[in-house]
C-alpha cells in the first residue's frame, strides 16, 4: 500500500537519499555539539531545559534567578543558532522516514513515512516559537505567555521527534530482517 500523502523527499532517488542522510546526520551532530559546548560554558543544558519546561512566569523567574548576564547571553546566542540545528535534524529525520517507508513497501506501515516527514517539518516550525519564547525570557520578559509557549512547543516537537525516531528505528529493524539470509 502506497501513501496517498506525498512529501517532497519522496522524489529523492535512493542513492541521493543515502547521501543526504549521511550529510544531514553529520551536520546535525556538528551543530548539536557546538550548541552543547556553548550551553555547557553557561548555565548548561539542564538549566535551559528547566527554563523551557517551566511553564509559568513564577517558575521561570526562579530558574533565571541563578543565571549570570553571561549565561543569558550564551542562551540568547543558542536561541538563534538552534534554528539551524532544528532545520538540520528535522530534515535528516524526515529523510530517514522516507528511507524507512521504502523499507516497508508495499505493506501498510509504508503509508506512515510521508505523514511523519510532514510532521517533522511542523516540528521544525515549532522551533521558532520555542526559541523566541525562551529568548524573550532570558532577555527579561518572563510574563505570560512566554513560559507556556515554550512548554507547548517543546512538548509537541518532542512527540513528533519520538514518532520519527520510532518509525526510522522500525525501518532499520525491517531492513535488518530483510538482509538476513533465508533458511
Residue pairs with C-beta under 8 A, 6 or more apart in sequence:
1 106
1 107
1 108
1 110
1 111
2 105
2 106
2 110
2 111
3 101
3 110
3 111
3 112
3 113
3 114
3 115
4 111
5 111
5 114
5 115
5 118
6 114
7 94
7 98
7 113
7 114
7 117
7 118
9 17
9 94
9 95
9 98
9 114
9 117
10 98
10 114
12 20
12 95
12 98
14 102
17 95
17 98
17 99
18 99
20 92
20 95
21 92
21 95
21 96
21 99
24 88
24 89
24 91
24 92
24 95
25 92
27 88
27 92
28 85
28 88
28 89
28 92
31 81
31 84
31 85
31 88
32 85
32 89
34 81
35 78
35 81
35 82
35 85
36 45
38 74
38 77
38 78
38 81
39 45
39 48
39 74
39 75
39 78
41 74
42 67
42 70
42 71
42 73
42 74
42 75
43 66
43 67
43 71
43 74
43 75
47 63
47 66
47 67
47 71
48 75
48 78
48 134
50 63
51 60
51 63
51 64
51 75
51 134
51 137
51 138
51 150
52 130
52 133
52 134
52 150
52 151
52 154
53 150
53 151
53 154
54 60
54 62
54 63
54 147
54 150
54 151
55 147
55 148
55 151
56 147
56 148
57 142
57 143
57 144
57 146
57 147
59 147
60 137
60 142
60 146
60 147
61 142
64 72
64 137
64 138
64 142
67 75
67 138
72 138
72 139
75 134
75 135
75 138
76 135
76 138
76 139
79 131
79 132
79 134
79 135
79 138
80 131
80 135
82 127
82 131
83 127
83 128
83 131
86 123
86 124
86 127
86 131
87 124
90 120
90 121
90 123
90 124
90 127
91 120
91 124
93 120
93 161
93 164
93 165
93 168
94 116
94 117
94 120
94 121
94 164
95 117
96 164
96 167
96 168
96 171
97 112
97 113
97 114
97 116
97 117
97 120
97 164
97 167
97 168
97 171
98 113
98 114
98 117
99 168
99 171
100 113
100 167
100 168
100 170
100 171
100 172
100 174
101 109
101 110
101 111
101 112
101 113
101 114
101 171
102 110
102 113
103 171
103 174
103 175
103 178
104 110
104 112
104 113
104 170
104 171
104 174
109 170
112 167
113 167
116 160
116 163
116 164
116 167
117 164
119 160
119 163
119 164
120 160
120 161
120 164
122 156
122 160
123 156
123 157
123 160
123 161
123 164
126 153
126 154
126 156
126 157
126 160
127 153
127 157
129 149
129 150
129 153
130 149
130 150
130 153
130 154
130 157
132 149
133 145
133 146
133 147
133 149
133 150
133 153
134 146
134 150
136 146
137 146
137 147
137 150
